[in-house]
Structures are given as C-alpha cells and as structure tokens.
Amino acid sequence: QVQLVESGGGLVQPGGSLRLSCAASGFTFSMSYMTWYRQAPGKERERVAGISSASSYKTYADSVKGRFTISRDNAKNTVYLQMNSLKPEDTAVYYCNAAVGSTVNYWGKGTLVTVSS
C-alpha cells in the first residue's frame, strides 16, 4: 500500500522557520522524482520545489528561491522541505508528490503551515 505522510507543519511567526518531512512507503522511493506543492485558501495548487531521484537536480518556484531548500534521504525514504524566512503568503497546505516513471503519481494528504504573528 502506497503512503506519503507529511509532517512538520504548524503555526510560525513571520521570519521563522519550519522543516517539513514526507515519509514514503509502498513504492521504490529511490527511483522517484519528489515534489512539494502547496495550496493556499482560495488559490490553485502550485509547485514549490522538486528533487530528482539522486538529488542531482533541484528546482524551486521563484517565490521561494533562496528561502526554501528541498532534500531527500533515500535510506530513510523521506523527502524534506526546509523553509526559512517564512512570510504570511507562505501560508498553505503543503503536499508531497511522488512521480514514478512517466505515468504514476502519488499524493500525500498534506500538512498545514500557517505564518502569522
């Protein structure tokens, strides 16, 4: 059974940091391309950051470049999103996505990040 379980969300003040984790099981994590997405209230889901299977390629949305860092540990079947200098506009539900090959996609249920004073 495939599972992607996000954790690490919560309430943080502007300028603060959070580290999200996504634990994967039920598929070959080390061969998957992993992506973090987010969806703010009333907005469409947007891609935040992606990382290739061997961590050789990373990509970021312009809105988070220089503040967020994506990483993965294939031995632990986990992908991370380190979020620094958080802004109120980063408030959203953050989702983990796994792409295995060209046609298979798995999604987690999300973790809520709220940036507010």
PyMOL commands that set and color helices and strands:
alter all, ss='L'
color gray80, all
select helices_A, chain A and resi 29-31+88-90
alter helices_A, ss='H'
color red, helices_A
select strands_A, chain A and resi 3-7+10-12+18-25+33-39+46-51+58-60+68-73+78-83+92-100+104-107+111-115
alter strands_A, ss='S'
color yellow, strands_A
deselect
rebuild
show_as cartoon
